[in-house]
Amino acid sequence: MDTNDPIELDVREDLRLKKEPFDKIMGTVKQLEDGQAFILHAPFNPVPLHAILKRKGFTHESERIEKKHWKVIYTRKEHSDSGN
């Protein structure tokens, strides 16, 4: 797999089953390379997650696909000369 290929994760079923997907999401985030996209499919726009990942250096684009399907593309910004 090319490291530039996005990683996709669909947590809609987890949430339907009342499973908290945060650890699964963060585990996926840890695998990403600089500039690599992470595509999250969720039943709602995960606004609190946007804030968490922004602090970790990610930008995001949200798109509502249908009533209970949001697609959010997170991309880790290239590291600049900043610290942790």
C-alpha positions as CSV (number, residue, x, y, z in Angstrom):
1,M,0.0,0.0,0.0
2,D,1.3,3.5,-0.9
3,T,1.7,5.5,2.3
4,N,-0.2,8.4,0.6
5,D,-3.3,6.2,0.3
6,P,-5.9,7.4,2.7
7,I,-7.0,5.1,5.6
8,E,-10.7,4.7,5.9
9,L,-12.6,3.9,9.1
10,D,-16.4,3.5,9.4
11,V,-17.6,3.8,13.0
12,R,-21.4,3.9,12.2
13,E,-22.0,0.3,13.2
14,D,-19.9,0.6,16.4
15,L,-22.1,3.6,17.4
16,R,-25.3,1.7,16.5
17,L,-24.2,-1.0,18.8
18,K,-23.4,1.5,21.5
19,K,-19.7,0.9,21.3
20,E,-17.4,3.8,21.9
21,P,-15.1,4.2,18.8
22,F,-12.7,6.7,20.3
23,D,-9.8,4.2,20.9
24,K,-10.3,2.7,17.5
25,I,-10.1,6.2,15.9
26,M,-7.0,7.2,17.8
27,G,-5.3,3.9,17.0
28,T,-5.9,4.7,13.3
29,V,-4.6,8.2,13.7
30,K,-1.4,7.0,15.2
31,Q,-0.7,4.9,12.0
32,L,-0.8,7.9,9.7
33,E,2.2,9.4,8.0
34,D,2.7,13.1,7.5
35,G,0.3,14.3,4.8
36,Q,-1.7,11.1,4.7
37,A,-5.4,11.4,4.9
38,F,-7.8,9.6,7.3
39,I,-11.4,9.2,6.2
40,L,-13.9,8.7,8.9
41,H,-17.5,7.7,8.3
42,A,-19.8,8.5,11.2
43,P,-23.6,9.0,11.8
44,F,-23.0,12.6,12.8
45,N,-20.5,15.4,12.3
46,P,-18.0,14.6,15.1
47,V,-17.3,18.2,16.2
48,P,-15.5,17.3,19.5
49,L,-13.1,15.0,17.5
50,H,-12.3,17.9,15.1
51,A,-11.0,19.9,18.1
52,I,-9.0,17.0,19.5
53,L,-7.3,16.2,16.2
54,K,-6.7,19.9,15.4
55,R,-4.6,20.0,18.6
56,K,-2.7,17.0,17.1
57,G,-1.9,18.9,13.9
58,F,-4.8,17.8,11.7
59,T,-7.1,19.7,9.4
60,H,-10.5,18.4,8.3
61,E,-13.2,18.6,5.7
62,S,-16.7,17.4,6.6
63,E,-19.4,16.3,4.1
64,R,-22.9,15.1,4.9
65,I,-23.5,12.1,2.6
66,E,-27.0,11.4,3.8
67,K,-29.1,11.8,7.0
68,K,-27.0,9.5,9.2
69,H,-23.8,9.4,7.2
70,W,-21.0,12.0,7.5
71,K,-17.7,11.6,5.8
72,V,-14.8,13.5,7.4
73,I,-11.4,13.7,5.8
74,Y,-8.6,14.5,8.3
75,T,-5.1,15.3,7.0
76,R,-2.1,15.6,9.2
77,K,-0.3,18.8,8.4
78,E,3.3,18.5,7.3
79,H,5.5,19.0,10.3
80,S,7.1,22.5,10.5
81,D,9.7,23.5,12.9
82,S,7.4,23.3,15.9
83,G,7.7,21.1,19.0
84,N,5.4,18.4,20.2
